[in-house]
């Protein structure tokens, strides 16, 4: 069940090998991240970077549980960049990349979880 974008290693540890529980956790991840990516896209339209930073913080822990290291790094860097009032051009680019990569991850997870 491993892939380049993610791994179920941490989820399997939490679930102690219970595949049904892992599936529930993945479905919760998909639902949560889908909703938050939609929120980020809406907030980008109004320039609410403080709120985006808060969502990036929340998403970072979700990405960590999925061993989605590149997304974890993007979320952490977005949060730090916003806190430090860094260049919005760079933060915007990272945020768009996180949204795009998150949607790819969600698509792969859906295929994986519903093929079982």
C-alpha positions, 0 to 999 in steps of 0.5 A: 500500500506504499507509494511515493507520495504517502505511506500508511506506515504511521496509520498502521502503527496507530491502527495496530494492523486493523485494515478497516480502521486504517481505511476509516482514517484515510477516509477522514484524511480525504474528507478533511484535506478536501475541505481545507484545500477548498477553504484555502482556495477561497481564502487566497481569493480574498487574501486572508493569509493569516487564516491560510497559515492556520489551515497550513498548520492543521494540514501539516499534522495530517500530512505527517500521519500519511508520511506525505513528506513533501506536502508536510514541508510545503505546509510548514514552510507556508505557515512559517512564511506567513508568520514571518511576513515573507514574500507573498509571491513565494508563499502564493506559489507554495500554497498553489503547489500544496493545493495541487499536490494535495488533490493528486494525493487525494485522488491516489488515496481514493483509488487505493482505498476504494480498490480494496 
